[in-house]
Structures are given as structure tokens and as C-alpha cells.
């Protein structure tokens, strides 16, 4: 799963493929000195029950092609016949 944020929008991807776009009232991610939480809310609740691997954060929103490329690169260590 991957998410890409740009002002007012969040795009979601699963297995390197675009799924949907959601609008949001957030127009910028403000710099902060608090911890970044991945897999739970900032209040300590709503925890994700599973494993999270290969987290990456970029300064700009990635394109669909860039997200697909990252997905394919991650698969290479598991596949021997190529990527679908």
C-alpha cells in the first residue's frame, strides 16, 4: 500500500496500482517537533494490527509511475520470472 499527499488530495495505491483519490481539508504538512506515528493515530489509539515494512517518506508527491517503480523494485527480491 502507498499513499501520496498533495494539497487537498490523498491518492491511494495497492500493489503499485492506483485505487482512488480522497479530498482532504489539509493543504500542507506543517513542520513539527513531535513524533511521526505510522500505524496508529497521534492520540495513541487506532493501532494497526499487522506488519509494516519498507516505509519511505518523500518531500514531494510521487507520480503513479514512480510508485509503480518502487513496487516493482521491492518485488524483485521475491520473484524469479518477472513482474506481472
PDB file of N, CA, C and O in Angstrom:
ATOM      1  N   UNK A   1       0.844  -1.163   0.000  1.00  0.00           N
ATOM      2  CA  UNK A   1       0.000   0.000   0.000  1.00  0.00           C
ATOM      3  C   UNK A   1       0.893   1.231   0.000  1.00  0.00           C
ATOM      4  O   UNK A   1       1.945   1.254   0.640  1.00  0.00           O
ATOM      5  N   UNK A   2       0.465   2.238  -0.718  1.00  0.00           N
ATOM      6  CA  UNK A   2       1.169   3.516  -0.741  1.00  0.00           C
ATOM      7  C   UNK A   2       0.133   4.628  -0.771  1.00  0.00           C
ATOM      8  O   UNK A   2      -0.961   4.461  -1.310  1.00  0.00           O
ATOM      9  N   UNK A   3       0.492   5.756  -0.190  1.00  0.00           N
ATOM     10  CA  UNK A   3      -0.348   6.952  -0.237  1.00  0.00           C
ATOM     11  C   UNK A   3       0.514   8.114  -0.687  1.00  0.00           C
ATOM     12  O   UNK A   3       1.692   8.203  -0.342  1.00  0.00           O
ATOM     13  N   UNK A   4      -0.082   8.991  -1.452  1.00  0.00           N
ATOM     14  CA  UNK A   4       0.606  10.177  -1.939  1.00  0.00           C
ATOM     15  C   UNK A   4      -0.240  11.393  -1.590  1.00  0.00           C
ATOM     16  O   UNK A   4      -1.419  11.462  -1.938  1.00  0.00           O
ATOM     17  N   UNK A   5       0.371  12.351  -0.900  1.00  0.00           N
ATOM     18  CA  UNK A   5      -0.344  13.555  -0.483  1.00  0.00           C
ATOM     19  C   UNK A   5       0.090  14.737  -1.324  1.00  0.00           C
ATOM     20  O   UNK A   5       1.284  14.955  -1.534  1.00  0.00           O
ATOM     21  N   UNK A   6      -0.876  15.497  -1.803  1.00  0.00           N
ATOM     22  CA  UNK A   6      -0.636  16.813  -2.382  1.00  0.00           C
ATOM     23  C   UNK A   6      -1.751  17.698  -1.836  1.00  0.00           C
ATOM     24  O   UNK A   6      -2.802  17.182  -1.453  1.00  0.00           O
ATOM     25  N   UNK A   7      -1.555  19.008  -1.790  1.00  0.00           N
ATOM     26  CA  UNK A   7      -2.533  19.880  -1.121  1.00  0.00           C
ATOM     27  C   UNK A   7      -3.983  19.583  -1.508  1.00  0.00           C
ATOM     28  O   UNK A   7      -4.383  19.737  -2.662  1.00  0.00           O
ATOM     29  N   UNK A   8      -4.754  19.156  -0.511  1.00  0.00           N
ATOM     30  CA  UNK A   8      -6.167  18.890  -0.712  1.00  0.00           C
ATOM     31  C   UNK A   8      -6.525  17.489  -1.171  1.00  0.00           C
ATOM     32  O   UNK A   8      -7.707  17.158  -1.270  1.00  0.00           O
ATOM     33  N   UNK A   9      -5.520  16.651  -1.455  1.00  0.00           N
ATOM     34  CA  UNK A   9      -5.788  15.317  -2.007  1.00  0.00           C
ATOM     35  C   UNK A   9      -4.874  14.256  -1.409  1.00  0.00           C
ATOM     36  O   UNK A   9      -3.710  14.516  -1.103  1.00  0.00           O
ATOM     37  N   UNK A  10      -5.423  13.056  -1.249  1.00  0.00           N
ATOM     38  CA  UNK A  10      -4.634  11.883  -0.890  1.00  0.00           C
ATOM     39  C   UNK A  10      -4.956  10.803  -1.918  1.00  0.00           C
ATOM     40  O   UNK A  10      -6.116  10.433  -2.100  1.00  0.00           O
ATOM     41  N   UNK A  11      -3.920  10.303  -2.588  1.00  0.00           N
ATOM     42  CA  UNK A  11      -4.098   9.229  -3.571  1.00  0.00           C
ATOM     43  C   UNK A  11      -3.623   7.926  -2.944  1.00  0.00           C
ATOM     44  O   UNK A  11      -2.592   7.896  -2.270  1.00  0.00           O
ATOM     45  N   UNK A  12      -4.369   6.852  -3.162  1.00  0.00           N
ATOM     46  CA  UNK A  12      -4.044   5.549  -2.587  1.00  0.00           C
ATOM     47  C   UNK A  12      -3.711   4.544  -3.685  1.00  0.00           C
ATOM     48  O   UNK A  12      -4.312   4.533  -4.760  1.00  0.00           O
ATOM     49  N   UNK A  13      -2.724   3.695  -3.370  1.00  0.00           N
ATOM     50  CA  UNK A  13      -2.265   2.660  -4.297  1.00  0.00           C
ATOM     51  C   UNK A  13      -2.156   1.337  -3.546  1.00  0.00           C
ATOM     52  O   UNK A  13      -1.778   1.314  -2.374  1.00  0.00           O
ATOM     53  N   UNK A  14      -2.484   0.244  -4.214  1.00  0.00           N
ATOM     54  CA  UNK A  14      -2.295  -1.097  -3.670  1.00  0.00           C
ATOM     55  C   UNK A  14      -1.583  -1.920  -4.736  1.00  0.00           C
ATOM     56  O   UNK A  14      -1.990  -1.935  -5.897  1.00  0.00           O
ATOM     57  N   UNK A  15      -0.519  -2.603  -4.331  1.00  0.00           N
ATOM     58  CA  UNK A  15       0.288  -3.400  -5.264  1.00  0.00           C
ATOM     59  C   UNK A  15       0.743  -2.575  -6.462  1.00  0.00           C
ATOM     60  O   UNK A  15       0.770  -3.072  -7.587  1.00  0.00           O
ATOM     61  N   UNK A  16       1.097  -1.324  -6.223  1.00  0.00           N
ATOM     62  CA  UNK A  16       1.605  -0.458  -7.273  1.00  0.00           C
ATOM     63  C   UNK A  16       0.565   0.097  -8.219  1.00  0.00           C
ATOM     64  O   UNK A  16       0.912   0.770  -9.190  1.00  0.00           O
ATOM     65  N   UNK A  17      -0.717  -0.174  -7.956  1.00  0.00           N
ATOM     66  CA  UNK A  17      -1.791   0.292  -8.843  1.00  0.00           C
ATOM     67  C   UNK A  17      -2.651   1.331  -8.135  1.00  0.00           C
ATOM     68  O   UNK A  17      -2.990   1.180  -6.961  1.00  0.00           O
ATOM     69  N   UNK A  18      -2.998   2.389  -8.866  1.00  0.00           N
ATOM     70  CA  UNK A  18      -3.843   3.451  -8.327  1.00  0.00           C
ATOM     71  C   UNK A  18      -5.213   2.890  -7.956  1.00  0.00           C
ATOM     72  O   UNK A  18      -5.818   2.152  -8.733  1.00  0.00           O
ATOM     73  N   UNK A  19      -5.705   3.247  -6.751  1.00  0.00           N
ATOM     74  CA  UNK A  19      -7.015   2.789  -6.282  1.00  0.00           C
ATOM     75  C   UNK A  19      -8.024   3.932  -6.279  1.00  0.00           C
ATOM     76  O   UNK A  19      -9.082   3.824  -6.899  1.00  0.00           O
ATOM     77  N   UNK A  20      -7.708   5.027  -5.585  1.00  0.00           N
ATOM     78  CA  UNK A  20      -8.653   6.147  -5.536  1.00  0.00           C
ATOM     79  C   UNK A  20      -7.984   7.416  -5.024  1.00  0.00           C
ATOM     80  O   UNK A  20      -6.846   7.402  -4.555  1.00  0.00           O
ATOM     81  N   UNK A  21      -8.727   8.511  -5.128  1.00  0.00           N
ATOM     82  CA  UNK A  21      -8.310   9.807  -4.598  1.00  0.00           C
ATOM     83  C   UNK A  21      -9.361  10.267  -3.612  1.00  0.00           C
ATOM     84  O   UNK A  21     -10.560  10.161  -3.871  1.00  0.00           O
ATOM     85  N   UNK A  22      -8.907  10.779  -2.484  1.00  0.00           N
ATOM     86  CA  UNK A  22      -9.793  11.328  -1.466  1.00  0.00           C
ATOM     87  C   UNK A  22      -9.437  12.794  -1.278  1.00  0.00           C
ATOM     88  O   UNK A  22      -8.258  13.147  -1.231  1.00  0.00           O
ATOM     89  N   UNK A  23     -10.441  13.646  -1.170  1.00  0.00           N
ATOM     90  CA  UNK A  23     -10.160  15.047  -0.877  1.00  0.00           C
ATOM     91  C   UNK A  23      -9.990  15.215   0.626  1.00  0.00           C
ATOM     92  O   UNK A  23     -10.546  14.454   1.417  1.00  0.00           O
ATOM     93  N   UNK A  24      -9.224  16.209   1.001  1.00  0.00           N
ATOM     94  CA  UNK A  24      -8.969  16.497   2.404  1.00  0.00           C
ATOM     95  C   UNK A  24      -8.888  18.004   2.598  1.00  0.00           C
ATOM     96  O   UNK A  24      -8.570  18.741   1.664  1.00  0.00           O
ATOM     97  N   UNK A  25      -9.170  18.451   3.790  1.00  0.00           N
ATOM     98  CA  UNK A  25      -9.054  19.882   4.091  1.00  0.00           C
ATOM     99  C   UNK A  25      -7.615  20.266   4.392  1.00  0.00           C
ATOM    100  O   UNK A  25      -7.306  21.451   4.518  1.00  0.00           O
ATOM    101  N   UNK A  26      -6.739  19.293   4.509  1.00  0.00           N
ATOM    102  CA  UNK A  26      -5.323  19.564   4.777  1.00  0.00           C
ATOM    103  C   UNK A  26      -4.677  20.055   3.487  1.00  0.00           C
ATOM    104  O   UNK A  26      -4.753  19.391   2.454  1.00  0.00           O
ATOM    105  N   UNK A  27      -4.052  21.205   3.553  1.00  0.00           N
ATOM    106  CA  UNK A  27      -3.401  21.756   2.365  1.00  0.00           C
ATOM    107  C   UNK A  27      -1.881  21.747   2.477  1.00  0.00           C
ATOM    108  O   UNK A  27      -1.189  22.003   1.491  1.00  0.00           O
ATOM    109  N   UNK A  28      -1.359  21.460   3.653  1.00  0.00           N
ATOM    110  CA  UNK A  28       0.089  21.408   3.845  1.00  0.00           C
ATOM    111  C   UNK A  28       0.389  20.552   5.065  1.00  0.00           C
ATOM    112  O   UNK A  28      -0.419  20.457   5.989  1.00  0.00           O
ATOM    113  N   UNK A  29       1.545  19.942   5.053  1.00  0.00           N
ATOM    114  CA  UNK A  29       2.014  19.215   6.221  1.00  0.00           C
ATOM    115  C   UNK A  29       3.005  20.132   6.922  1.00  0.00           C
ATOM    116  O   UNK A  29       4.097  20.391   6.417  1.00  0.00           O
ATOM    117  N   UNK A  30       2.612  20.615   8.082  1.00  0.00           N
ATOM    118  CA  UNK A  30       3.428  21.586   8.812  1.00  0.00           C
ATOM    119  C   UNK A  30       4.612  20.898   9.477  1.00  0.00           C
ATOM    120  O   UNK A  30       4.486  19.781   9.979  1.00  0.00           O
ATOM    121  N   UNK A  31       5.761  21.566   9.481  1.00  0.00           N
ATOM    122  CA  UNK A  31       6.901  21.017  10.219  1.00  0.00           C
ATOM    123  C   UNK A  31       6.552  20.947  11.704  1.00  0.00           C
ATOM    124  O   UNK A  31       5.869  21.823  12.233  1.00  0.00           O
ATOM    125  N   UNK A  32       7.017  19.920  12.353  1.00  0.00           N
ATOM    126  CA  UNK A  32       6.685  19.727  13.758  1.00  0.00           C
ATOM    127  C   UNK A  32       7.851  19.073  14.483  1.00  0.00           C
ATOM    128  O   UNK A  32       8.716  18.450  13.868  1.00  0.00           O
ATOM    129  N   UNK A  33       7.855  19.224  15.770  1.00  0.00           N
ATOM    130  CA  UNK A  33       8.893  18.606  16.577  1.00  0.00           C
ATOM    131  C   UNK A  33       8.360  17.386  17.317  1.00  0.00           C
ATOM    132  O   UNK A  33       9.072  16.794  18.128  1.00  0.00           O
ATOM    133  N   UNK A  34       7.122  17.006  17.048  1.00  0.00           N
ATOM    134  CA  UNK A  34       6.566  15.809  17.670  1.00  0.00           C
ATOM    135  C   UNK A  34       6.885  14.594  16.810  1.00  0.00           C
ATOM    136  O   UNK A  34       7.311  14.727  15.663  1.00  0.00           O
ATOM    137  N   UNK A  35       6.678  13.434  17.362  1.00  0.00           N
ATOM    138  CA  UNK A  35       6.976  12.186  16.660  1.00  0.00           C
ATOM    139  C   UNK A  35       5.971  11.924  15.546  1.00  0.00           C
ATOM    140  O   UNK A  35       4.794  12.268  15.660  1.00  0.00           O
ATOM    141  N   UNK A  36       6.440  11.323  14.489  1.00  0.00           N
ATOM    142  CA  UNK A  36       5.577  10.864  13.405  1.00  0.00           C
ATOM    143  C   UNK A  36       5.108   9.461  13.755  1.00  0.00           C
ATOM    144  O   UNK A  36       5.926   8.598  14.074  1.00  0.00           O
ATOM    145  N   UNK A  37       3.819   9.224  13.699  1.00  0.00           N
ATOM    146  CA  UNK A  37       3.277   7.896  14.009  1.00  0.00           C
ATOM    147  C   UNK A  37       2.831   7.223  12.714  1.00  0.00           C
ATOM    148  O   UNK A  37       2.066   7.785  11.929  1.00  0.00           O
ATOM    149  N   UNK A  38       3.319   6.031  12.519  1.00  0.00           N
ATOM    150  CA  UNK A  38       2.917   5.221  11.375  1.00  0.00           C
ATOM    151  C   UNK A  38       2.268   3.969  11.938  1.00  0.00           C
ATOM    152  O   UNK A  38       2.895   3.225  12.691  1.00  0.00           O
ATOM    153  N   UNK A  39       1.023   3.735  11.578  1.00  0.00           N
ATOM    154  CA  UNK A  39       0.309   2.564  12.070  1.00  0.00           C
ATOM    155  C   UNK A  39      -0.560   2.843  13.279  1.00  0.00           C
ATOM    156  O   UNK A  39      -1.016   1.910  13.941  1.00  0.00           O
ATOM    157  N   UNK A  40      -0.799   4.113  13.578  1.00  0.00           N
ATOM    158  CA  UNK A  40      -1.663   4.477  14.701  1.00  0.00           C
ATOM    159  C   UNK A  40      -1.947   5.962  14.688  1.00  0.00           C
ATOM    160  O   UNK A  40      -1.270   6.726  14.000  1.00  0.00           O
ATOM    161  N   UNK A  41      -2.936   6.367  15.438  1.00  0.00           N
ATOM    162  CA  UNK A  41      -3.282   7.789  15.484  1.00  0.00           C
ATOM    163  C   UNK A  41      -2.337   8.535  16.422  1.00  0.00           C
ATOM    164  O   UNK A  41      -1.629   7.918  17.218  1.00  0.00           O
ATOM    165  N   UNK A  42      -2.328   9.850  16.324  1.00  0.00           N
ATOM    166  CA  UNK A  42      -1.437  10.644  17.172  1.00  0.00           C
ATOM    167  C   UNK A  42      -1.879  10.680  18.628  1.00  0.00           C
ATOM    168  O   UNK A  42      -1.156  11.202  19.477  1.00  0.00           O
ATOM    169  N   UNK A  43      -3.049  10.136  18.932  1.00  0.00           N
ATOM    170  CA  UNK A  43      -3.504  10.063  20.323  1.00  0.00           C
ATOM    171  C   UNK A  43      -3.174   8.711  20.945  1.00  0.00           C
ATOM    172  O   UNK A  43      -3.480   8.475  22.113  1.00  0.00           O
ATOM    173  N   UNK A  44      -2.557   7.831  20.177  1.00  0.00           N
ATOM    174  CA  UNK A  44      -2.160   6.530  20.694  1.00  0.00           C
ATOM    175  C   UNK A  44      -3.172   5.429  20.452  1.00  0.00           C
ATOM    176  O   UNK A  44      -2.922   4.282  20.823  1.00  0.00           O
ATOM    177  N   UNK A  45      -4.292   5.735  19.852  1.00  0.00           N
ATOM    178  CA  UNK A  45      -5.314   4.725  19.572  1.00  0.00           C
ATOM    179  C   UNK A  45      -5.286   4.287  18.130  1.00  0.00           C
ATOM    180  O   UNK A  45      -4.380   4.645  17.379  1.00  0.00           O
ATOM    181  N   UNK A  46      -6.286   3.506  17.742  1.00  0.00           N
ATOM    182  CA  UNK A  46      -6.460   3.048  16.369  1.00  0.00           C
ATOM    183  C   UNK A  46      -5.191   2.405  15.813  1.00  0.00           C
ATOM    184  O   UNK A  46      -4.733   2.759  14.727  1.00  0.00           O
ATOM    185  N   UNK A  47      -4.633   1.469  16.555  1.00  0.00           N
ATOM    186  CA  UNK A  47      -3.381   0.842  16.152  1.00  0.00           C
ATOM    187  C   UNK A  47      -3.588  -0.189  15.048  1.00  0.00           C
ATOM    188  O   UNK A  47      -4.548  -0.959  15.076  1.00  0.00           O
ATOM    189  N   UNK A  48      -2.684  -0.195  14.083  1.00  0.00           N
ATOM    190  CA  UNK A  48      -2.696  -1.173  13.001  1.00  0.00           C
ATOM    191  C   UNK A  48      -2.230  -2.512  13.551  1.00  0.00           C
ATOM    192  O   UNK A  48      -1.201  -2.572  14.224  1.00  0.00           O
ATOM    193  N   UNK A  49      -2.960  -3.583  13.282  1.00  0.00           N
ATOM    194  CA  UNK A  49      -2.615  -4.914  13.759  1.00  0.00           C
ATOM    195  C   UNK A  49      -2.025  -5.702  12.598  1.00  0.00           C
ATOM    196  O   UNK A  49      -2.749  -6.376  11.866  1.00  0.00           O
ATOM    197  N   UNK A  50      -0.730  -5.616  12.434  1.00  0.00           N
ATOM    198  CA  UNK A  50      -0.058  -6.281  11.331  1.00  0.00           C
ATOM    199  C   UNK A  50       1.382  -5.819  11.262  1.00  0.00           C
ATOM    200  O   UNK A  50       1.889  -5.195  12.194  1.00  0.00           O
ATOM    201  N   UNK A  51       2.039  -6.126  10.158  1.00  0.00           N
ATOM    202  CA  UNK A  51       3.431  -5.725   9.981  1.00  0.00           C
ATOM    203  C   UNK A  51       3.517  -4.613   8.945  1.00  0.00           C
ATOM    204  O   UNK A  51       2.796  -4.620   7.947  1.00  0.00           O
ATOM    205  N   UNK A  52       4.400  -3.668   9.191  1.00  0.00           N
ATOM    206  CA  UNK A  52       4.659  -2.569   8.259  1.00  0.00           C
ATOM    207  C   UNK A  52       6.132  -2.655   7.879  1.00  0.00           C
ATOM    208  O   UNK A  52       6.998  -2.760   8.747  1.00  0.00           O
ATOM    209  N   UNK A  53       6.410  -2.611   6.585  1.00  0.00           N
ATOM    210  CA  UNK A  53       7.775  -2.774   6.103  1.00  0.00           C
ATOM    211  C   UNK A  53       8.053  -1.754   5.005  1.00  0.00           C
ATOM    212  O   UNK A  53       7.136  -1.305   4.318  1.00  0.00           O
ATOM    213  N   UNK A  54       9.300  -1.401   4.849  1.00  0.00           N
ATOM    214  CA  UNK A  54       9.751  -0.520   3.774  1.00  0.00           C
ATOM    215  C   UNK A  54       9.021   0.816   3.748  1.00  0.00           C
ATOM    216  O   UNK A  54       8.458   1.201   2.723  1.00  0.00           O
ATOM    217  N   UNK A  55       9.029   1.509   4.856  1.00  0.00           N
ATOM    218  CA  UNK A  55       8.420   2.838   4.934  1.00  0.00           C
ATOM    219  C   UNK A  55       9.365   3.848   4.289  1.00  0.00           C
ATOM    220  O   UNK A  55      10.570   3.832   4.542  1.00  0.00           O
ATOM    221  N   UNK A  56       8.816   4.717   3.462  1.00  0.00           N
ATOM    222  CA  UNK A  56       9.600   5.774   2.824  1.00  0.00           C
ATOM    223  C   UNK A  56       8.774   7.056   2.831  1.00  0.00           C
ATOM    224  O   UNK A  56       7.567   7.031   2.588  1.00  0.00           O
ATOM    225  N   UNK A  57       9.431   8.164   3.111  1.00  0.00           N
ATOM    226  CA  UNK A  57       8.766   9.470   3.124  1.00  0.00           C
ATOM    227  C   UNK A  57       9.554  10.396   2.205  1.00  0.00           C
ATOM    228  O   UNK A  57      10.777  10.488   2.305  1.00  0.00           O
ATOM    229  N   UNK A  58       8.848  11.077   1.313  1.00  0.00           N
ATOM    230  CA  UNK A  58       9.476  11.954   0.336  1.00  0.00           C
ATOM    231  C   UNK A  58       8.996  13.383   0.533  1.00  0.00           C
ATOM    232  O   UNK A  58       7.942  13.614   1.125  1.00  0.00           O
ATOM    233  N   UNK A  59       9.758  14.325   0.045  1.00  0.00           N
ATOM    234  CA  UNK A  59       9.420  15.746   0.176  1.00  0.00           C
ATOM    235  C   UNK A  59       8.372  16.199  -0.837  1.00  0.00           C
ATOM    236  O   UNK A  59       7.821  17.291  -0.700  1.00  0.00           O
ATOM    237  N   UNK A  60       8.089  15.389  -1.841  1.00  0.00           N
ATOM    238  CA  UNK A  60       7.081  15.737  -2.836  1.00  0.00           C
ATOM    239  C   UNK A  60       6.211  14.519  -3.113  1.00  0.00           C
ATOM    240  O   UNK A  60       6.599  13.387  -2.822  1.00  0.00           O
ATOM    241  N   UNK A  61       5.036  14.758  -3.675  1.00  0.00           N
ATOM    242  CA  UNK A  61       4.129  13.659  -4.014  1.00  0.00           C
ATOM    243  C   UNK A  61       4.708  12.877  -5.189  1.00  0.00           C
ATOM    244  O   UNK A  61       5.117  13.468  -6.188  1.00  0.00           O
ATOM    245  N   UNK A  62       4.743  11.564  -5.072  1.00  0.00           N
ATOM    246  CA  UNK A  62       5.234  10.730  -6.163  1.00  0.00           C
ATOM    247  C   UNK A  62       4.135  10.516  -7.200  1.00  0.00           C
ATOM    248  O   UNK A  62       2.949  10.500  -6.870  1.00  0.00           O
ATOM    249  N   UNK A  63       4.539  10.355  -8.436  1.00  0.00           N
ATOM    250  CA  UNK A  63       3.583  10.069  -9.510  1.00  0.00           C
ATOM    251  C   UNK A  63       3.186   8.595  -9.462  1.00  0.00           C
ATOM    252  O   UNK A  63       3.815   7.797  -8.767  1.00  0.00           O
ATOM    253  N   UNK A  64       2.153   8.246 -10.194  1.00  0.00           N
ATOM    254  CA  UNK A  64       1.726   6.851 -10.286  1.00  0.00           C
ATOM    255  C   UNK A  64       2.866   5.984 -10.813  1.00  0.00           C
ATOM    256  O   UNK A  64       3.081   4.880 -10.313  1.00  0.00           O
ATOM    257  N   UNK A  65       3.593   6.466 -11.812  1.00  0.00           N
ATOM    258  CA  UNK A  65       4.711   5.704 -12.383  1.00  0.00           C
ATOM    259  C   UNK A  65       5.821   5.495 -11.355  1.00  0.00           C
ATOM    260  O   UNK A  65       6.404   4.412 -11.295  1.00  0.00           O
ATOM    261  N   UNK A  66       6.119   6.499 -10.554  1.00  0.00           N
ATOM    262  CA  UNK A  66       7.158   6.367  -9.530  1.00  0.00           C
ATOM    263  C   UNK A  66       6.749   5.356  -8.456  1.00  0.00           C
ATOM    264  O   UNK A  66       7.575   4.564  -8.003  1.00  0.00           O
ATOM    265  N   UNK A  67       5.496   5.382  -8.056  1.00  0.00           N
ATOM    266  CA  UNK A  67       5.016   4.424  -7.056  1.00  0.00           C
ATOM    267  C   UNK A  67       5.071   3.014  -7.621  1.00  0.00           C
ATOM    268  O   UNK A  67       5.481   2.087  -6.923  1.00  0.00           O
ATOM    269  N   UNK A  68       4.669   2.836  -8.864  1.00  0.00           N
ATOM    270  CA  UNK A  68       4.734   1.521  -9.509  1.00  0.00           C
ATOM    271  C   UNK A  68       6.180   1.032  -9.573  1.00  0.00           C
ATOM    272  O   UNK A  68       6.449  -0.142  -9.321  1.00  0.00           O
ATOM    273  N   UNK A  69       7.105   1.922  -9.908  1.00  0.00           N
ATOM    274  CA  UNK A  69       8.522   1.561  -9.997  1.00  0.00           C
ATOM    275  C   UNK A  69       9.048   1.081  -8.638  1.00  0.00           C
ATOM    276  O   UNK A  69       9.780   0.094  -8.573  1.00  0.00           O
ATOM    277  N   UNK A  70       8.682   1.769  -7.564  1.00  0.00           N
ATOM    278  CA  UNK A  70       9.089   1.346  -6.218  1.00  0.00           C
ATOM    279  C   UNK A  70       8.521  -0.032  -5.889  1.00  0.00           C
ATOM    280  O   UNK A  70       9.213  -0.874  -5.316  1.00  0.00           O
ATOM    281  N   UNK A  71       7.272  -0.256  -6.250  1.00  0.00           N
ATOM    282  CA  UNK A  71       6.622  -1.545  -6.005  1.00  0.00           C
ATOM    283  C   UNK A  71       7.360  -2.666  -6.739  1.00  0.00           C
ATOM    284  O   UNK A  71       7.657  -3.705  -6.148  1.00  0.00           O
ATOM    285  N   UNK A  72       7.653  -2.461  -8.014  1.00  0.00           N
ATOM    286  CA  UNK A  72       8.334  -3.467  -8.827  1.00  0.00           C
ATOM    287  C   UNK A  72       9.723  -3.748  -8.261  1.00  0.00           C
ATOM    288  O   UNK A  72      10.129  -4.907  -8.178  1.00  0.00           O
ATOM    289  N   UNK A  73      10.451  -2.714  -7.874  1.00  0.00           N
ATOM    290  CA  UNK A  73      11.785  -2.901  -7.292  1.00  0.00           C
ATOM    291  C   UNK A  73      11.709  -3.749  -6.028  1.00  0.00           C
ATOM    292  O   UNK A  73      12.575  -4.593  -5.792  1.00  0.00           O
ATOM    293  N   UNK A  74      10.686  -3.532  -5.220  1.00  0.00           N
ATOM    294  CA  UNK A  74      10.517  -4.310  -3.999  1.00  0.00           C
ATOM    295  C   UNK A  74      10.204  -5.773  -4.258  1.00  0.00           C
ATOM    296  O   UNK A  74      10.546  -6.633  -3.447  1.00  0.00           O
ATOM    297  N   UNK A  75       9.556  -6.066  -5.382  1.00  0.00           N
ATOM    298  CA  UNK A  75       9.210  -7.447  -5.725  1.00  0.00           C
ATOM    299  C   UNK A  75      10.391  -8.254  -6.235  1.00  0.00           C
ATOM    300  O   UNK A  75      10.406  -9.479  -6.113  1.00  0.00           O
ATOM    301  N   UNK A  76      11.368  -7.587  -6.797  1.00  0.00           N
ATOM    302  CA  UNK A  76      12.463  -8.291  -7.466  1.00  0.00           C
ATOM    303  C   UNK A  76      13.164  -9.300  -6.565  1.00  0.00           C
ATOM    304  O   UNK A  76      13.636 -10.329  -7.050  1.00  0.00           O
ATOM    305  N   UNK A  77      13.242  -9.028  -5.273  1.00  0.00           N
ATOM    306  CA  UNK A  77      13.931  -9.965  -4.388  1.00  0.00           C
ATOM    307  C   UNK A  77      13.106 -11.228  -4.131  1.00  0.00           C
ATOM    308  O   UNK A  77      13.632 -12.207  -3.601  1.00  0.00           O
ATOM    309  N   UNK A  78      11.827 -11.220  -4.497  1.00  0.00           N
ATOM    310  CA  UNK A  78      10.960 -12.373  -4.275  1.00  0.00           C
ATOM    311  C   UNK A  78      10.637 -13.146  -5.549  1.00  0.00           C
ATOM    312  O   UNK A  78      10.286 -14.324  -5.478  1.00  0.00           O
ATOM    313  N   UNK A  79      10.748 -12.513  -6.702  1.00  0.00           N
ATOM    314  CA  UNK A  79      10.332 -13.134  -7.962  1.00  0.00           C
ATOM    315  C   UNK A  79      11.521 -13.567  -8.803  1.00  0.00           C
ATOM    316  O   UNK A  79      12.581 -12.941  -8.767  1.00  0.00           O
ATOM    317  N   UNK A  80      11.340 -14.636  -9.555  1.00  0.00           N
ATOM    318  CA  UNK A  80      12.380 -15.083 -10.475  1.00  0.00           C
ATOM    319  C   UNK A  80      11.917 -15.039 -11.926  1.00  0.00           C
ATOM    320  O   UNK A  80      12.745 -15.139 -12.831  1.00  0.00           O
ATOM    321  N   UNK A  81      10.603 -14.890 -12.175  1.00  0.00           N
ATOM    322  CA  UNK A  81      10.062 -14.900 -13.542  1.00  0.00           C
ATOM    323  C   UNK A  81       9.719 -13.525 -14.077  1.00  0.00           C
ATOM    324  O   UNK A  81       9.365 -13.411 -15.251  1.00  0.00           O
ATOM    325  N   UNK A  82       9.804 -12.504 -13.298  1.00  0.00           N
ATOM    326  CA  UNK A  82       9.428 -11.175 -13.751  1.00  0.00           C
ATOM    327  C   UNK A  82       8.207 -10.663 -13.015  1.00  0.00           C
ATOM    328  O   UNK A  82       7.605 -11.370 -12.207  1.00  0.00           O
ATOM    329  N   UNK A  83       7.858  -9.444 -13.303  1.00  0.00           N
ATOM    330  CA  UNK A  83       6.753  -8.773 -12.624  1.00  0.00           C
ATOM    331  C   UNK A  83       5.548  -8.743 -13.545  1.00  0.00           C
ATOM    332  O   UNK A  83       5.685  -8.445 -14.731  1.00  0.00           O
ATOM    333  N   UNK A  84       4.351  -9.052 -13.009  1.00  0.00           N
ATOM    334  CA  UNK A  84       3.143  -9.041 -13.851  1.00  0.00           C
ATOM    335  C   UNK A  84       2.815  -7.661 -14.376  1.00  0.00           C
ATOM    336  O   UNK A  84       1.832  -7.492 -15.097  1.00  0.00           O
TER     337      UNK A  84
END
